[in-house]
C-alpha cells in the first residue's frame, strides 16, 4: 500500500512539473510574438 501511495504521489508530482514547464513555455512564446508585433509597426512609423 505504501509503495502504491508513493508511486501515485510521484506521478502526480511529475504531472504537475510537466504542467508548470508547459505553462512557462506558453507565456514566453506569447511575449516573443507580442514583442514582434510591437516592433513591426514601429518600423513602419520610422
Secondary structure, 3 states (H helix, E strand, C coil): CHHHHHHHHHHHHHHHHHHHHHHHHHHHHHHHHHHHHHHHHHHHHC
